[in-house]
Amino acid sequence: MIRSVHNFIDYFSSVRKRTLRYAHAIPMDHINWWPRKSEFTCADILRHIASGEKMFVGVVTRGKWKYEGHGGDQRSLNELVALLDQVHRKAMNDLRTLPDSELDEYRTALEGNAQVKSWRWLMAMTEHEIHHRAQLAMYLMLLGVTPPHIYGLGVEDLIIKATG
């Protein structure tokens, strides 16, 4: 359960930092690559993450659902990272205006038939981003690129000592 908007912003900013490591691993010449035609391209995923962040923060701060889509004219990784940074700054600034007490207030679900607490929408936003980061990791593997380790170290970097 989230009790502090400030603490959530700190946490979610660390989630975004890790997502950006995956974005920076995308080969420049594969930004518009997809594993098959019906899937998002790498660029689409990054734009979708940005649109998702706007949408979830809009639900929490204004009680309004608005998904702007994953289309866009960003043609380079630098432009896509700039988009993610711009959207993130704005979304977190909007979220900073939310009193902590609002985290326990209900917001209407997209279908309009359920009420969900604001803090749960923030967790859904986090899960949404992590889901698409994992999608990027799979795309990187399909491209023959080793995805970054999520926290800087892989399990193969750890020395496990047996205790007796």
MOMO-V652465 format. One record per residue. RES is the residue in one letter. SS is DSSP state (~ for helix, > for strand, _ for the rest). OMEGA is omega in degrees with one decimal (NA if undefined). BURIAL is I if it has 9 or more other C-alpha atoms within 8 Angstrom, else O. Layout:
res: {RES:RES}
ss: {SS:SS}
omega: {OMEGA:OMEGA}
burial: {BURIAL:BURIAL}
This chain:
res: {M:I:R:S:V:H:N:F:I:D:Y:F:S:S:V:R:K:R:T:L:R:Y:A:H:A:I:P:M:D:H:I:N:W:W:P:R:K:S:E:F:T:C:A:D:I:L:R:H:I:A:S:G:E:K:M:F:V:G:V:V:T:R:G:K:W:K:Y:E:G:H:G:G:D:Q:R:S:L:N:E:L:V:A:L:L:D:Q:V:H:R:K:A:M:N:D:L:R:T:L:P:D:S:E:L:D:E:Y:R:T:A:L:E:G:N:A:Q:V:K:S:W:R:W:L:M:A:M:T:E:H:E:I:H:H:R:A:Q:L:A:M:Y:L:M:L:L:G:V:T:P:P:H:I:Y:G:L:G:V:E:D:L:I:I:K:A:T:G}
ss: {_:_:_:_:~:~:~:~:~:~:~:~:~:~:~:~:~:~:~:~:~:~:~:~:_:_:_:~:~:~:_:_:_:_:_:_:_:_:_:_:_:~:~:~:~:~:~:~:~:~:~:~:~:~:~:~:~:~:~:~:~:~:_:_:_:_:_:_:_:_:_:_:_:_:_:_:~:~:~:~:~:~:~:~:~:~:~:~:~:~:~:~:~:~:~:~:_:_:_:~:~:~:~:~:_:>:>:>:_:_:_:_:_:_:>:>:>:~:~:~:~:~:~:~:~:~:~:~:~:~:~:~:~:~:~:~:~:~:~:~:~:~:_:_:_:_:_:_:_:_:_:_:_:_:~:~:~:_:_:_:_:_:_:_}
omega: {179.1:180.0:-175.6:176.6:-179.4:179.4:177.6:179.6:177.2:-179.8:-176.2:176.3:176.1:174.7:-179.7:178.6:178.9:176.8:-179.4:175.9:177.7:178.2:-178.8:179.0:-179.6:177.0:-176.5:-176.8:178.9:-177.6:179.4:179.6:172.2:-179.1:173.1:-170.8:-175.7:-176.8:171.1:166.8:175.5:178.8:178.2:180.0:-179.1:177.3:179.2:176.3:178.8:180.0:177.5:179.1:176.8:-176.3:-177.1:178.7:175.8:177.7:-176.5:-173.7:-176.5:-178.4:-176.3:174.6:174.6:175.8:-175.5:178.4:-177.0:174.5:178.1:-177.0:177.6:-174.5:-177.9:177.5:179.1:178.4:179.9:177.2:176.9:176.8:179.3:179.6:-178.7:-179.5:-178.4:178.8:-178.9:-178.5:-179.1:174.5:176.3:-178.5:179.1:-179.5:-177.0:175.1:179.0:-178.4:179.6:179.9:179.0:178.2:-177.3:172.3:-178.0:176.5:-176.8:-179.6:177.9:-175.2:-179.8:176.4:-177.8:179.5:-177.8:-178.1:177.6:175.8:177.1:175.8:176.3:177.5:178.7:179.6:178.4:-179.8:-179.3:176.1:-177.8:172.7:177.3:176.1:176.6:178.9:178.7:177.6:179.8:179.2:178.5:177.8:-179.1:179.5:176.7:179.0:177.6:172.4:-172.3:-179.4:177.6:178.7:172.9:-179.5:179.3:178.0:-176.6:174.1:-179.6:179.6:177.3:175.7:-174.0:NA}
burial: {O:O:O:O:I:O:O:I:I:O:O:I:O:O:I:O:O:I:I:I:I:I:I:O:I:I:O:O:O:O:I:I:O:I:O:O:O:O:O:I:I:I:I:I:I:I:I:I:I:I:I:I:I:I:I:I:I:I:I:I:I:O:I:O:I:O:O:O:O:I:O:O:O:O:O:O:I:O:I:I:I:O:I:I:O:O:I:I:O:O:I:I:O:I:I:I:O:I:O:O:O:O:I:O:O:O:I:I:I:O:O:O:O:O:I:I:I:I:I:I:I:I:O:I:I:I:O:I:I:I:O:I:I:O:O:I:I:O:I:I:I:O:O:O:O:O:I:O:O:O:O:O:I:I:O:O:O:O:O:O:O:O:O:O}
